[in-house]
């Protein structure tokens, strides 16, 4: 018998012998076959059911972040699978653990950066956003810090994901202050940095998620949620057409011992 003096409240899920409840709904009767996974993920975190427009933007972000080729996260997952093929969860975890300030984590870093810049108020027009962007870029440069969301190791001129996500957010009436400030950073940063860098996909995803009202300190979680699908795809491909052993042997055979 449960101790009646203990309480562990949750508004997410619970179950008994005949029913599973999730978010106040009957999982089997109300959600299965009626709610998509992206909609459910948003609902679980935000605590409210998203609008169709919010679902479209949110799922666009998940698609944008699912995979980017042989990134360190994908390589880590494949090499872990090579070492321990009986541990699929270990391979997935290895890939997810690599989500940090250079890969995937930029989504949250950019969301935090933009939210902090907007904490004292939202500009009224593009000129105001440009002025705010100049101020925060100048401050970051003086502190010798990177502006998250600027630059990409592959897409040197334009990240193809960025204009698409901005367009979709605009179509859904969800191009809010975070995206507008991010766009302003794209316009004015050459004045401070003396070079032109692209607004990257991870950064625009962070701006879009922040405009959806999602907690900025959880944005990396959404990037990891998206990348989990991509990593599972890599592991499926590793089973069909393995490259992990070649990666390992290439490094091993070219290792140089130095004293």
Secondary structure as the mmCIF struct_conf table of DSSP 4:
data_model
#
loop_
_struct_conf.conf_type_id
_struct_conf.id
_struct_conf.beg_label_comp_id
_struct_conf.beg_label_asym_id
_struct_conf.beg_label_seq_id
_struct_conf.end_label_comp_id
_struct_conf.end_label_asym_id
_struct_conf.end_label_seq_id
TURN_TY1_P TURN_TY1_P1 UNK A 4 UNK A 5
BEND BEND1 UNK A 11 UNK A 12
STRN STRN1 UNK A 13 UNK A 15
BEND BEND2 UNK A 17 UNK A 18
STRN STRN2 UNK A 20 UNK A 22
TURN_TY1_P TURN_TY1_P2 UNK A 23 UNK A 24
STRN STRN3 UNK A 25 UNK A 26
HELX_RH_PI_P HELX_RH_PI_P1 UNK A 27 UNK A 31
TURN_TY1_P TURN_TY1_P3 UNK A 32 UNK A 34
BEND BEND3 UNK A 35 UNK A 35
HELX_RH_AL_P HELX_RH_AL_P1 UNK A 37 UNK A 46
BEND BEND4 UNK A 47 UNK A 48
HELX_LH_PP_P HELX_LH_PP_P1 UNK A 49 UNK A 51
HELX_RH_AL_P HELX_RH_AL_P2 UNK A 52 UNK A 65
BEND BEND5 UNK A 66 UNK A 66
BEND BEND6 UNK A 69 UNK A 70
HELX_RH_AL_P HELX_RH_AL_P3 UNK A 72 UNK A 83
TURN_TY1_P TURN_TY1_P4 UNK A 85 UNK A 86
HELX_RH_AL_P HELX_RH_AL_P4 UNK A 88 UNK A 97
TURN_TY1_P TURN_TY1_P5 UNK A 98 UNK A 98
STRN STRN4 UNK A 100 UNK A 100
TURN_TY1_P TURN_TY1_P6 UNK A 101 UNK A 103
STRN STRN5 UNK A 104 UNK A 104
TURN_TY1_P TURN_TY1_P7 UNK A 105 UNK A 105
HELX_RH_AL_P HELX_RH_AL_P5 UNK A 106 UNK A 117
TURN_TY1_P TURN_TY1_P8 UNK A 118 UNK A 120
BEND BEND7 UNK A 124 UNK A 125
HELX_RH_AL_P HELX_RH_AL_P6 UNK A 126 UNK A 142
TURN_TY1_P TURN_TY1_P9 UNK A 143 UNK A 144
TURN_TY1_P TURN_TY1_P10 UNK A 148 UNK A 149
STRN STRN6 UNK A 150 UNK A 150
BEND BEND8 UNK A 153 UNK A 154
BEND BEND9 UNK A 156 UNK A 157
HELX_RH_AL_P HELX_RH_AL_P7 UNK A 160 UNK A 171
TURN_TY1_P TURN_TY1_P11 UNK A 172 UNK A 173
HELX_RH_AL_P HELX_RH_AL_P8 UNK A 177 UNK A 193
BEND BEND10 UNK A 194 UNK A 195
HELX_LH_PP_P HELX_LH_PP_P2 UNK A 198 UNK A 198
STRN STRN7 UNK A 199 UNK A 199
HELX_LH_PP_P HELX_LH_PP_P3 UNK A 200 UNK A 200
HELX_RH_AL_P HELX_RH_AL_P9 UNK A 201 UNK A 211
TURN_TY1_P TURN_TY1_P12 UNK A 212 UNK A 213
HELX_RH_3T_P HELX_RH_3T_P1 UNK A 216 UNK A 218
HELX_RH_AL_P HELX_RH_AL_P10 UNK A 219 UNK A 240
BEND BEND11 UNK A 241 UNK A 241
HELX_RH_AL_P HELX_RH_AL_P11 UNK A 244 UNK A 253
TURN_TY1_P TURN_TY1_P13 UNK A 254 UNK A 254
#
